[in-house]
Amino acid sequence: MSASDERLEEVRAGLAVMAERLADLAYEELRRAVEAGEERRPELERRLTRARHAVERAVAMLAPGSSPQE
């Protein structure tokens, strides 16, 4: 594995961790909303989920053997 491949893998792994953190925050926000008796998904949870999906797409694009998508 080349040095650039290793750096890319580090970035990919960091993004995967960030996706997990975003998922945790979204779950906490949902839990808070349920405990508060809210009936709709909170806007913050929606934004966190969209951000997590974007980060997950980036992780997939950086995976070895992935093909670029446009």
N, C-alpha and C positions, 0 to 999 in steps of 0.2 A: 504494500500500500504506500503510495507516494505521500509526501508531506501535505500536498494540497488536498488529497483524498482524506487524509486524517483530519485536517482542519474542517473540511466540508462535513465529515461525520460528526465532529464536535458541535458544529452549528445545528445539524439535524437533530442531534440528541438534545441540545438545549431547547430547540423549538418543541420537541416532544414533551419535555418537562413543562414548558410554558403552557402547552395545550392542556396538560393535566391540571395545572394550577387554575387555569380559566374554568375548567370543568368543575373543580372544587368550589370556586367562588360562585358559579352559577347555581350549584346545588345548595350552597349556604343561603343564597338569595331566595331560592324557591322555598326552602325550609322556613325562612323568616316570614315569607308571605303567607304560607299555610298557617303558621303559628299566630299571625296577626289576623287571620280570618279573611284574607283577601281571596277573591274568587277568580281573578285574572292573573296571567303570568306577568310578573313585574317587567317593566321596560329594561331595567338593568340586567335582568337575567337573559332577556332576548339579545341584548347587545353582547353580553359575555359569550353566549352560545354562538352568535355569528362570528365573533372574533376567534373562538376556539376552532370553528370549522375552517376559517381562513388559514389558521396556523397548521391545522392538520393537512390541508391541501399542500401547504409549503413543505411539510415533512415528507409527504408522498412524492412531491416533485424532486426532492433532493435524494431520494432513496436510490441506491445503486441499481442500475438497469432500468430506471424509469425513463420514459420518453417524454419530451417536452409537449405540453398541451397549450394550445392557444385559444 
